Amino acid sequence: MTMLTSGLHGIRTGDRVQKPRVRFRIAGTNKYLHLSGTGVTNGTRYAWSGTKAQARVLRDRASGQGEDWPFKAVKRIEVEE
C-alpha cells in the first residue's frame, strides 16, 4: 500500500503548541487592560490576556482611533498572581 502525503499540512497528534500569551500593563503600576479590551482593572483577575498578534490588533485599533495607549505588553508568566 502506497501512502500519498503530498499536500498535507501536518499530522494531527492531539498535542497543540501553545502560543505565548501576553497581558497589557501600565508601566510602574498594577493596572492592566481590562479583559473587554477597553478600560483598566487592578490586578490580573479581570485582565485581558492574548497572543502577541491579538495584542497588536488592539494597540493598532486604539491608535487608529486617536486614543492614548499607555500599556506595555508583558509576558503573562511574569505577572501571574
BELBEL-V302024 format. One record per pair of residues at least 6 apart in sequence whose ideal C-beta (glycine too) atoms are under 7 Angstrom apart, sorted by the first residue. I is the first residue (numbers start at 1). J is the second residue. Records with the same first field share a line. If there is no record, write none. Layout:
I=J + J
This chain:
19=51
20=52 + 75
21=49 + 50 + 51 + 76
22=50 + 52 + 55 + 73 + 74 + 75 + 76
23=32 + 44 + 47 + 48 + 49 + 74 + 76 + 79
24=32 + 33 + 48 + 55 + 71 + 72 + 73
25=31 + 32 + 71 + 72 + 74 + 79
26=40 + 70 + 71
27=72
30=42 + 43
31=40 + 42
32=40 + 41 + 44 + 47
33=40 + 47 + 48 + 71
34=40 + 41 + 46 + 48
35=46 + 47 + 48
37=48 + 58
41=47
43=81
44=79 + 81
49=76
55=73
59=69
62=69
63=69
